[in-house]
């Protein structure tokens, strides 16, 4: 069999197409992996909150009942009242906006992340104001 006959054979064309397809497939996976790695790297290092700053964190979510700075009392999801202490290093955010501690008002919904102290209060390192929960519009049972 001549070399020119081999390069023009049906088997050679199938093998060549298979190799090219495999190379393109691997290149596509490699590009996807690279993009995913970059997105994860950005989320971890450049996102709103860095995970290493909040390791071993404690927190709570609830509705603000009273504000007597530096303390904020909230009703947790199970109705338990918890006291959040706001210090000079506490970061307070609403979406991407940074707020002052005086911007927190009774009736607001917040998430507070921090460290518990001996008085069972949470010394907040990060507070995020949330939109109020939506009211359930479940259909009423017909009688």
C-alpha positions in Angstrom: 0.0 0.0 0.0 1.4 3.4 -1.0 1.6 6.2 1.4 -0.6 8.4 -0.8 -3.3 5.6 -0.8 -3.1 5.4 3.0 -3.7 9.2 3.4 -6.7 9.1 1.1 -8.3 6.0 2.7 -11.6 6.1 4.6 -10.0 4.7 7.7 -7.4 7.5 7.8 -10.1 10.2 7.5 -12.1 8.7 10.4 -9.0 8.4 12.6 -8.0 12.0 11.8 -11.5 13.4 12.4 -11.6 11.5 15.7 -8.3 12.9 16.9 -9.2 16.4 15.9 -12.6 16.1 17.7 -10.9 14.7 20.8 -8.4 17.6 20.8 -11.3 20.2 20.4 -13.3 18.5 23.2 -10.3 18.6 25.6 -9.6 22.2 24.7 -13.2 23.1 25.5 -13.0 21.3 28.9 -9.7 23.1 29.6 -11.2 26.5 28.8 -14.3 25.8 31.0 -12.1 24.7 33.9 -10.0 27.8 33.5 -13.1 30.1 33.5 -14.5 28.3 36.5 -11.3 28.6 38.5 -11.1 32.3 37.8 -14.7 32.9 38.9 -14.2 30.9 42.1 -10.9 32.8 42.7 -12.7 36.1 42.3 -15.6 35.1 44.6 -13.2 34.0 47.3 -10.7 36.9 47.1 -12.5 39.8 45.7 -16.1 39.3 46.6 -18.2 41.1 49.1 -17.1 39.0 52.1 -13.9 37.0 52.4 -14.3 33.6 54.1 -11.1 33.7 56.1 -12.3 36.9 57.9 -15.3 35.2 59.3 -14.1 31.7 60.2 -15.6 30.4 63.5 -18.2 33.1 63.2 -21.6 33.0 65.0 -24.6 34.9 63.9 -28.3 35.4 63.8 -31.0 36.6 61.5 -34.1 38.6 62.6 -36.2 41.7 62.9 -34.8 44.6 64.8 -36.8 45.3 68.0 -34.8 48.1 69.6 -31.7 50.2 68.8 -29.8 51.6 71.8 -26.3 52.0 70.4 -24.0 50.2 70.6 -26.6 47.5 71.2 -29.3 46.3 68.8 -31.9 43.8 70.0 -33.5 41.5 67.4 -36.1 38.8 67.4 -34.5 35.7 65.9 -36.4 33.4 63.6 -37.6 31.3 66.5 -38.7 34.4 68.4 -35.7 34.5 70.8 -34.4 38.0 71.5 -30.7 38.4 70.9 -28.5 41.4 71.5 -26.0 42.5 68.8 -23.1 44.8 69.8 -21.9 47.2 67.2 -18.2 48.3 67.5 -16.0 50.6 65.5 -14.8 47.8 63.3 -18.3 46.4 62.5 -19.1 46.5 58.7 -22.7 47.4 58.0 -24.1 46.9 54.5 -27.3 47.2 52.5 -26.7 45.6 49.2 -23.4 47.2 48.1 -23.8 50.4 50.2 -22.0 50.8 53.5 -24.2 52.1 56.3 -23.6 53.8 59.6 -24.8 52.2 62.8 -27.3 55.0 63.1 -29.0 53.8 59.9 -30.3 50.7 61.6 -33.9 51.2 62.8 -36.5 49.2 64.6 -38.4 47.1 62.1 -35.4 46.4 59.8 -34.4 42.9 59.1 -30.7 42.1 59.5 -28.1 39.3 59.5 -25.4 39.7 62.1 -22.2 37.7 62.1 -19.7 37.9 64.9 -18.4 36.4 68.1 -20.4 35.6 71.2 -19.3 37.1 74.5 -19.7 36.1 78.1 -23.1 37.9 78.4 -24.5 35.8 75.4 -24.4 38.8 73.1 -23.0 38.8 69.6 -20.1 41.2 69.0 -20.8 41.9 65.4 -18.1 42.0 62.8 -20.5 42.1 59.8 -24.2 43.2 59.6 -26.3 43.1 56.4 -29.7 44.8 56.2 -32.2 42.6 54.3 -35.4 43.4 52.5 -38.4 42.5 54.6 -39.7 38.9 54.1 -42.5 38.5 51.6 -46.0 37.9 53.0 -47.3 34.4 52.1 -50.1 34.5 49.7 -51.2 30.9 50.2 -54.7 30.2 48.9 -57.4 29.9 51.6 -59.1 26.5 52.0 -62.6 26.7 50.5 -65.5 25.9 52.9 
